[in-house]
Amino acid sequence: MDSSIAAPAPAPIAGGTAALRRLYLLRFAFAAVWAALLLASAHTLNPLNTTLLVIYPAFDVACAVVDARSAKARRGPVRGLHVNVAFSSLTTAGLVAATTSGIPAVLRVWGAWAITAGLVQLVVGLLRRGMAGQWPMIASGGISTLAGASFIAQAGKSDASLSSLAGYAFLGGVFFLVSALRLGQADKASRS
């Protein structure tokens, strides 16, 4: 890892967290709806959940692009966000292929993505640790990494199901909600 990743984040521009807070709220809402829809049909692959599986990392790509643009405008760290765009794009393509092979293949691809995306989220959270609302993102990144390993392990079981992915997505959404709320509190406190 090069030293530029470990450097402390520049202080965010005042008011620059509003866009991040809105993005985090959107990510929570998306994750909650997505998890509910996936959970309804988690034991078989069908057109609905196949579409959902491919949409999730594609949505992550879009969110990372928006986040990177916002961070760049605030002179914040963006390298990890670009890495996330690359991993999530590869995952989207990998899931298109995996859905034709069955639930175990989907769990393996999703698990690999959860590990890499979790590590990226952990690094980005650490770089932004001076900004309010990042400790939930740091915790989420660590949990994502562990969850990814468990998805890969689940793929080898005879009763493999997509239900754990729904729980993973919802929990990730809750972390985004907590971060959004903390960012909102910090914005109010800074205006007082």
Secondary structure by P-SEA (a helix, b strand, c coil): ccccccccccccccccaaaaaaaaaaaaaaaaaaaaaaaaccccccaaaaaaaaaaaaaaaaaaaaaaaaaaaaccccaaaaaaaaaaaaaaaaaaaaaaacaaaaaaaaaaaaaaaaaaaaaaaaaacccccaaaaaaaaaaaaaaaaaaaaacccccccaaaaaaaaaaaaaaaaaaaaaaaaaaaaaac
